[in-house]
């Protein structure tokens, strides 16, 4: 997969979050989008995910040298972020059965194997609404990491995770980053230290170019 950003910019009302962002994301490479809180990391990730529209510039996708219409980009990506919600009325097993209807799992693993890899075997019949915040985050990450998509977007991926959960994240992101574009939005080093390239979003703030 290939993603091209050309003079991309986003503003809310009269305030520009970033401008003149030109960058290319390529398969087999992991990228960190860095910047302080409120700097525009999540905004850029939502643009790449197609959840948001740019105010200027262009964003294009291609897969195997074939263009992908922006409105169809969601079919080729998985995303986890603190602002995304799970279906809390489902049990864990129901949540996975629902999820794989839209995003099959990588490596031909079964739903039961994914439950085991997430360390949630004892919660398979538990309602998601009764999960702890750490369990919910591990579930979000498991669904994103193991979805069979060429683009993986992780926004603040270790939110609500303790040290054991962070170690789990590091292990499973390593198992699932090859052969796809991985983009991490973060300002915490343990979330992105494995990334091959880094993009500092504040370099594209209008004030930084004066």
C-alpha positions as protocol buffer text, in pm:
chain_id: "A"
residue {
  index: 1
  type: UNK
  ca { x: 0 y: 0 z: 0 }
}
residue {
  index: 2
  type: UNK
  ca { x: 107 y: 359 z: -64 }
}
residue {
  index: 3
  type: UNK
  ca { x: -36 y: 678 z: 86 }
}
residue {
  index: 4
  type: UNK
  ca { x: 60 y: 1018 z: -55 }
}
residue {
  index: 5
  type: UNK
  ca { x: -4 y: 1346 z: 125 }
}
residue {
  index: 6
  type: UNK
  ca { x: 43 y: 1653 z: -93 }
}
residue {
  index: 7
  type: UNK
  ca { x: 38 y: 2001 z: 65 }
}
residue {
  index: 8
  type: UNK
  ca { x: -214 y: 1872 z: 316 }
}
residue {
  index: 9
  type: UNK
  ca { x: -366 y: 2118 z: 562 }
}
residue {
  index: 10
  type: UNK
  ca { x: -639 y: 2120 z: 823 }
}
residue {
  index: 11
  type: UNK
  ca { x: -802 y: 2407 z: 1003 }
}
residue {
  index: 12
  type: UNK
  ca { x: -1089 y: 2447 z: 1248 }
}
residue {
  index: 13
  type: UNK
  ca { x: -1273 y: 2776 z: 1205 }
}
residue {
  index: 14
  type: UNK
  ca { x: -990 y: 3020 z: 1136 }
}
residue {
  index: 15
  type: UNK
  ca { x: -711 y: 2830 z: 1312 }
}
residue {
  index: 16
  type: UNK
  ca { x: -476 y: 2614 z: 1106 }
}
residue {
  index: 17
  type: UNK
  ca { x: -368 y: 2295 z: 1282 }
}
residue {
  index: 18
  type: UNK
  ca { x: -106 y: 2220 z: 1017 }
}
residue {
  index: 19
  type: UNK
  ca { x: -33 y: 2320 z: 657 }
}
residue {
  index: 20
  type: UNK
  ca { x: 187 y: 2224 z: 361 }
}
residue {
  index: 21
  type: UNK
  ca { x: 234 y: 1866 z: 477 }
}
residue {
  index: 22
  type: UNK
  ca { x: 380 y: 1654 z: 197 }
}
residue {
  index: 23
  type: UNK
  ca { x: 477 y: 1299 z: 288 }
}
residue {
  index: 24
  type: UNK
  ca { x: 462 y: 942 z: 157 }
}
residue {
  index: 25
  type: UNK
  ca { x: 384 y: 633 z: 365 }
}
residue {
  index: 26
  type: UNK
  ca { x: 497 y: 298 z: 223 }
}
residue {
  index: 27
  type: UNK
  ca { x: 422 y: -65 z: 309 }
}
residue {
  index: 28
  type: UNK
  ca { x: 672 y: -243 z: 528 }
}
residue {
  index: 29
  type: UNK
  ca { x: 760 y: 75 z: 716 }
}
residue {
  index: 30
  type: UNK
  ca { x: 647 y: 197 z: 1058 }
}
residue {
  index: 31
  type: UNK
  ca { x: 606 y: 568 z: 1125 }
}
residue {
  index: 32
  type: UNK
  ca { x: 569 y: 777 z: 1440 }
}
residue {
  index: 33
  type: UNK
  ca { x: 372 y: 1102 z: 1430 }
}
residue {
  index: 34
  type: UNK
  ca { x: 512 y: 1303 z: 1717 }
}
residue {
  index: 35
  type: UNK
  ca { x: 410 y: 1623 z: 1895 }
}
residue {
  index: 36
  type: UNK
  ca { x: 280 y: 1757 z: 2222 }
}
residue {
  index: 37
  type: UNK
  ca { x: -83 y: 1713 z: 2330 }
}
residue {
  index: 38
  type: UNK
  ca { x: -312 y: 1914 z: 2105 }
}
residue {
  index: 39
  type: UNK
  ca { x: -52 y: 1951 z: 1831 }
}
residue {
  index: 40
  type: UNK
  ca { x: -255 y: 1771 z: 1562 }
}
residue {
  index: 41
  type: UNK
  ca { x: -139 y: 1408 z: 1580 }
}
residue {
  index: 42
  type: UNK
  ca { x: -492 y: 1268 z: 1617 }
}
residue {
  index: 43
  type: UNK
  ca { x: -623 y: 1509 z: 1353 }
}
residue {
  index: 44
  type: UNK
  ca { x: -373 y: 1377 z: 1100 }
}
residue {
  index: 45
  type: UNK
  ca { x: -458 y: 1016 z: 1185 }
}
residue {
  index: 46
  type: UNK
  ca { x: -830 y: 1084 z: 1136 }
}
residue {
  index: 47
  type: UNK
  ca { x: -754 y: 1240 z: 796 }
}
residue {
  index: 48
  type: UNK
  ca { x: -552 y: 935 z: 691 }
}
residue {
  index: 49
  type: UNK
  ca { x: -833 y: 708 z: 818 }
}
residue {
  index: 50
  type: UNK
  ca { x: -1090 y: 901 z: 615 }
}
residue {
  index: 51
  type: UNK
  ca { x: -1282 y: 1002 z: 927 }
}
residue {
  index: 52
  type: UNK
  ca { x: -1208 y: 1366 z: 857 }
}
residue {
  index: 53
  type: UNK
  ca { x: -1158 y: 1580 z: 547 }
}
residue {
  index: 54
  type: UNK
  ca { x: -860 y: 1806 z: 476 }
}
residue {
  index: 55
  type: UNK
  ca { x: -910 y: 2179 z: 441 }
}
residue {
  index: 56
  type: UNK
  ca { x: -654 y: 2194 z: 161 }
}
residue {
  index: 57
  type: UNK
  ca { x: -423 y: 1966 z: -32 }
}
residue {
  index: 58
  type: UNK
  ca { x: -469 y: 1609 z: -145 }
}
residue {
  index: 59
  type: UNK
  ca { x: -450 y: 1262 z: 10 }
}
residue {
  index: 60
  type: UNK
  ca { x: -436 y: 955 z: -214 }
}
residue {
  index: 61
  type: UNK
  ca { x: -417 y: 580 z: -158 }
}
residue {
  index: 62
  type: UNK
  ca { x: -307 y: 293 z: -378 }
}
residue {
  index: 63
  type: UNK
  ca { x: -275 y: -82 z: -331 }
}
residue {
  index: 64
  type: UNK
  ca { x: -76 y: -303 z: -571 }
}
residue {
  index: 65
  type: UNK
  ca { x: -44 y: 4 z: -797 }
}
residue {
  index: 66
  type: UNK
  ca { x: -421 y: 41 z: -814 }
}
residue {
  index: 67
  type: UNK
  ca { x: -580 y: 362 z: -680 }
}
residue {
  index: 68
  type: UNK
  ca { x: -823 y: 337 z: -389 }
}
residue {
  index: 69
  type: UNK
  ca { x: -1109 y: 586 z: -372 }
}
residue {
  index: 70
  type: UNK
  ca { x: -1085 y: 786 z: -46 }
}
residue {
  index: 71
  type: UNK
  ca { x: -1436 y: 680 z: 52 }
}
residue {
  index: 72
  type: UNK
  ca { x: -1325 y: 316 z: 35 }
}
residue {
  index: 73
  type: UNK
  ca { x: -1003 y: 358 z: 235 }
}
residue {
  index: 74
  type: UNK
  ca { x: -1174 y: 234 z: 553 }
}
residue {
  index: 75
  type: UNK
  ca { x: -1194 y: -114 z: 403 }
}
residue {
  index: 76
  type: UNK
  ca { x: -815 y: -136 z: 404 }
}
residue {
  index: 77
  type: UNK
  ca { x: -729 y: -3 z: 749 }
}
residue {
  index: 78
  type: UNK
  ca { x: -765 y: -75 z: 1117 }
}
residue {
  index: 79
  type: UNK
  ca { x: -756 y: 195 z: 1381 }
}
residue {
  index: 80
  type: UNK
  ca { x: -750 y: 219 z: 1756 }
}
residue {
  index: 81
  type: UNK
  ca { x: -775 y: 543 z: 1953 }
}
residue {
  index: 82
  type: UNK
  ca { x: -896 y: 658 z: 2296 }
}
residue {
  index: 83
  type: UNK
  ca { x: -1200 y: 828 z: 2140 }
}
residue {
  index: 84
  type: UNK
  ca { x: -1324 y: 511 z: 1965 }
}
residue {
  index: 85
  type: UNK
  ca { x: -1590 y: 311 z: 2147 }
}
residue {
  index: 86
  type: UNK
  ca { x: -1654 y: -62 z: 2165 }
}
residue {
  index: 87
  type: UNK
  ca { x: -2000 y: -219 z: 2147 }
}
residue {
  index: 88
  type: UNK
  ca { x: -2037 y: -264 z: 2521 }
}
residue {
  index: 89
  type: UNK
  ca { x: -2362 y: -462 z: 2503 }
}
residue {
  index: 90
  type: UNK
  ca { x: -2174 y: -751 z: 2339 }
}
residue {
  index: 91
  type: UNK
  ca { x: -1984 y: -1024 z: 2519 }
}
residue {
  index: 92
  type: UNK
  ca { x: -1623 y: -1065 z: 2413 }
}
residue {
  index: 93
  type: UNK
  ca { x: -1711 y: -1358 z: 2188 }
}
residue {
  index: 94
  type: UNK
  ca { x: -1996 y: -1162 z: 2031 }
}
residue {
  index: 95
  type: UNK
  ca { x: -1767 y: -864 z: 1979 }
}
residue {
  index: 96
  type: UNK
  ca { x: -1514 y: -1074 z: 1789 }
}
residue {
  index: 97
  type: UNK
  ca { x: -1782 y: -1247 z: 1580 }
}
residue {
  index: 98
  type: UNK
  ca { x: -1920 y: -904 z: 1485 }
}
residue {
  index: 99
  type: UNK
  ca { x: -1575 y: -762 z: 1408 }
}
residue {
  index: 100
  type: UNK
  ca { x: -1458 y: -1040 z: 1175 }
}
residue {
  index: 101
  type: UNK
  ca { x: -1763 y: -987 z: 954 }
}
residue {
  index: 102
  type: UNK
  ca { x: -1594 y: -664 z: 846 }
}
residue {
  index: 103
  type: UNK
  ca { x: -1224 y: -729 z: 907 }
}
residue {
  index: 104
  type: UNK
  ca { x: -1094 y: -1088 z: 885 }
}
residue {
  index: 105
  type: UNK
  ca { x: -803 y: -1181 z: 1111 }
}
residue {
  index: 106
  type: UNK
  ca { x: -437 y: -1198 z: 1006 }
}
residue {
  index: 107
  type: UNK
  ca { x: -233 y: -1518 z: 988 }
}
residue {
  index: 108
  type: UNK
  ca { x: -556 y: -1722 z: 960 }
}
residue {
  index: 109
  type: UNK
  ca { x: -591 y: -1725 z: 1338 }
}
residue {
  index: 110
  type: UNK
  ca { x: -927 y: -1814 z: 1488 }
}
residue {
  index: 111
  type: UNK
  ca { x: -1136 y: -1597 z: 1713 }
}
residue {
  index: 112
  type: UNK
  ca { x: -1050 y: -1825 z: 2003 }
}
residue {
  index: 113
  type: UNK
  ca { x: -678 y: -1790 z: 1929 }
}
residue {
  index: 114
  type: UNK
  ca { x: -715 y: -1411 z: 1931 }
}
residue {
  index: 115
  type: UNK
  ca { x: -886 y: -1426 z: 2270 }
}
residue {
  index: 116
  type: UNK
  ca { x: -590 y: -1628 z: 2396 }
}
residue {
  index: 117
  type: UNK
  ca { x: -336 y: -1386 z: 2244 }
}
residue {
  index: 118
  type: UNK
  ca { x: -513 y: -1097 z: 2417 }
}
residue {
  index: 119
  type: UNK
  ca { x: -497 y: -1285 z: 2748 }
}
residue {
  index: 120
  type: UNK
  ca { x: -875 y: -1257 z: 2789 }
}
residue {
  index: 121
  type: UNK
  ca { x: -970 y: -1626 z: 2808 }
}
residue {
  index: 122
  type: UNK
  ca { x: -1155 y: -1585 z: 3138 }
}
residue {
  index: 123
  type: UNK
  ca { x: -1362 y: -1298 z: 2994 }
}
residue {
  index: 124
  type: UNK
  ca { x: -1492 y: -1465 z: 2677 }
}
residue {
  index: 125
  type: UNK
  ca { x: -1853 y: -1467 z: 2809 }
}
residue {
  index: 126
  type: UNK
  ca { x: -1825 y: -1135 z: 2991 }
}
residue {
  index: 127
  type: UNK
  ca { x: -2000 y: -824 z: 2863 }
}
residue {
  index: 128
  type: UNK
  ca { x: -1758 y: -562 z: 2731 }
}
residue {
  index: 129
  type: UNK
  ca { x: -1929 y: -299 z: 2951 }
}
residue {
  index: 130
  type: UNK
  ca { x: -1799 y: -492 z: 3253 }
}
residue {
  index: 131
  type: UNK
  ca { x: -1437 y: -491 z: 3135 }
}
residue {
  index: 132
  type: UNK
  ca { x: -1179 y: -279 z: 3315 }
}
residue {
  index: 133
  type: UNK
  ca { x: -1032 y: 12 z: 3119 }
}
residue {
  index: 134
  type: UNK
  ca { x: -714 y: -189 z: 3064 }
}
residue {
  index: 135
  type: UNK
  ca { x: -907 y: -488 z: 2929 }
}
residue {
  index: 136
  type: UNK
  ca { x: -1099 y: -263 z: 2691 }
}
residue {
  index: 137
  type: UNK
  ca { x: -775 y: -115 z: 2561 }
}
residue {
  index: 138
  type: UNK
  ca { x: -621 y: -458 z: 2512 }
}
residue {
  index: 139
  type: UNK
  ca { x: -935 y: -560 z: 2319 }
}
residue {
  index: 140
  type: UNK
  ca { x: -917 y: -248 z: 2100 }
}
residue {
  index: 141
  type: UNK
  ca { x: -552 y: -315 z: 2028 }
}
residue {
  index: 142
  type: UNK
  ca { x: -608 y: -685 z: 1959 }
}
residue {
  index: 143
  type: UNK
  ca { x: -884 y: -611 z: 1709 }
}
residue {
  index: 144
  type: UNK
  ca { x: -667 y: -353 z: 1529 }
}
residue {
  index: 145
  type: UNK
  ca { x: -335 y: -538 z: 1538 }
}
residue {
  index: 146
  type: UNK
  ca { x: -478 y: -868 z: 1418 }
}
residue {
  index: 147
  type: UNK
  ca { x: -713 y: -730 z: 1152 }
}
residue {
  index: 148
  type: UNK
  ca { x: -596 y: -835 z: 806 }
}
residue {
  index: 149
  type: UNK
  ca { x: -545 y: -482 z: 676 }
}
residue {
  index: 150
  type: UNK
  ca { x: -251 y: -322 z: 493 }
}
residue {
  index: 151
  type: UNK
  ca { x: -279 y: -3 z: 702 }
}
residue {
  index: 152
  type: UNK
  ca { x: -264 y: 2 z: 1083 }
}
residue {
  index: 153
  type: UNK
  ca { x: -322 y: 329 z: 1272 }
}
residue {
  index: 154
  type: UNK
  ca { x: -254 y: 346 z: 1645 }
}
residue {
  index: 155
  type: UNK
  ca { x: -337 y: 664 z: 1836 }
}
residue {
  index: 156
  type: UNK
  ca { x: -199 y: 673 z: 2193 }
}
residue {
  index: 157
  type: UNK
  ca { x: -200 y: 292 z: 2198 }
}
residue {
  index: 158
  type: UNK
  ca { x: -104 y: 229 z: 2560 }
}
residue {
  index: 159
  type: UNK
  ca { x: -372 y: 452 z: 2715 }
}
residue {
  index: 160
  type: UNK
  ca { x: -506 y: 274 z: 3027 }
}
residue {
  index: 161
  type: UNK
  ca { x: -242 y: -2 z: 3010 }
}
residue {
  index: 162
  type: UNK
  ca { x: -21 y: -95 z: 3306 }
}
residue {
  index: 163
  type: UNK
  ca { x: 339 y: -214 z: 3267 }
}
residue {
  index: 164
  type: UNK
  ca { x: 227 y: -568 z: 3183 }
}
residue {
  index: 165
  type: UNK
  ca { x: -13 y: -433 z: 2922 }
}
residue {
  index: 166
  type: UNK
  ca { x: 258 y: -214 z: 2770 }
}
residue {
  index: 167
  type: UNK
  ca { x: 487 y: -517 z: 2740 }
}
residue {
  index: 168
  type: UNK
  ca { x: 199 y: -705 z: 2573 }
}
residue {
  index: 169
  type: UNK
  ca { x: 153 y: -418 z: 2327 }
}
residue {
  index: 170
  type: UNK
  ca { x: 522 y: -411 z: 2238 }
}
residue {
  index: 171
  type: UNK
  ca { x: 526 y: -788 z: 2182 }
}
residue {
  index: 172
  type: UNK
  ca { x: 218 y: -800 z: 1961 }
}
residue {
  index: 173
  type: UNK
  ca { x: 294 y: -491 z: 1756 }
}
residue {
  index: 174
  type: UNK
  ca { x: 626 y: -656 z: 1663 }
}
residue {
  index: 175
  type: UNK
  ca { x: 435 y: -967 z: 1555 }
}
residue {
  index: 176
  type: UNK
  ca { x: 201 y: -768 z: 1333 }
}
residue {
  index: 177
  type: UNK
  ca { x: 391 y: -477 z: 1177 }
}
residue {
  index: 178
  type: UNK
  ca { x: 558 y: -650 z: 882 }
}
residue {
  index: 179
  type: UNK
  ca { x: 417 y: -609 z: 534 }
}
residue {
  index: 180
  type: UNK
  ca { x: 191 y: -317 z: 616 }
}
residue {
  index: 181
  type: UNK
  ca { x: 200 y: 55 z: 688 }
}
residue {
  index: 182
  type: UNK
  ca { x: 204 y: 116 z: 1063 }
}
residue {
  index: 183
  type: UNK
  ca { x: 149 y: 472 z: 1189 }
}
residue {
  index: 184
  type: UNK
  ca { x: 163 y: 554 z: 1561 }
}
residue {
  index: 185
  type: UNK
  ca { x: 47 y: 889 z: 1697 }
}
residue {
  index: 186
  type: UNK
  ca { x: 217 y: 946 z: 2032 }
}
residue {
  index: 187
  type: UNK
  ca { x: 440 y: 1154 z: 2255 }
}
residue {
  index: 188
  type: UNK
  ca { x: 541 y: 858 z: 2477 }
}
residue {
  index: 189
  type: UNK
  ca { x: 860 y: 686 z: 2363 }
}
residue {
  index: 190
  type: UNK
  ca { x: 767 y: 329 z: 2455 }
}
residue {
  index: 191
  type: UNK
  ca { x: 470 y: 355 z: 2217 }
}
residue {
  index: 192
  type: UNK
  ca { x: 680 y: 435 z: 1909 }
}
residue {
  index: 193
  type: UNK
  ca { x: 1048 y: 357 z: 1977 }
}
residue {
  index: 194
  type: UNK
  ca { x: 1039 y: 67 z: 1726 }
}
residue {
  index: 195
  type: UNK
  ca { x: 927 y: 294 z: 1439 }
}
residue {
  index: 196
  type: UNK
  ca { x: 1152 y: 334 z: 1135 }
}
residue {
  index: 197
  type: UNK
  ca { x: 1065 y: 697 z: 1059 }
}
residue {
  index: 198
  type: UNK
  ca { x: 937 y: 993 z: 1259 }
}
residue {
  index: 199
  type: UNK
  ca { x: 726 y: 1288 z: 1149 }
}
residue {
  index: 200
  type: UNK
  ca { x: 711 y: 1587 z: 1383 }
}
residue {
  index: 201
  type: UNK
  ca { x: 370 y: 1745 z: 1329 }
}
residue {
  index: 202
  type: UNK
  ca { x: 479 y: 2077 z: 1481 }
}
residue {
  index: 203
  type: UNK
  ca { x: 715 y: 2123 z: 1184 }
}
residue {
  index: 204
  type: UNK
  ca { x: 397 y: 2190 z: 985 }
}
residue {
  index: 205
  type: UNK
  ca { x: 237 y: 2438 z: 1223 }
}
residue {
  index: 206
  type: UNK
  ca { x: 198 y: 2774 z: 1046 }
}
residue {
  index: 207
  type: UNK
  ca { x: 374 y: 2951 z: 1335 }
}
residue {
  index: 208
  type: UNK
  ca { x: 685 y: 2734 z: 1292 }
}
residue {
  index: 209
  type: UNK
  ca { x: 723 y: 2856 z: 932 }
}
residue {
  index: 210
  type: UNK
  ca { x: 718 y: 3227 z: 999 }
}
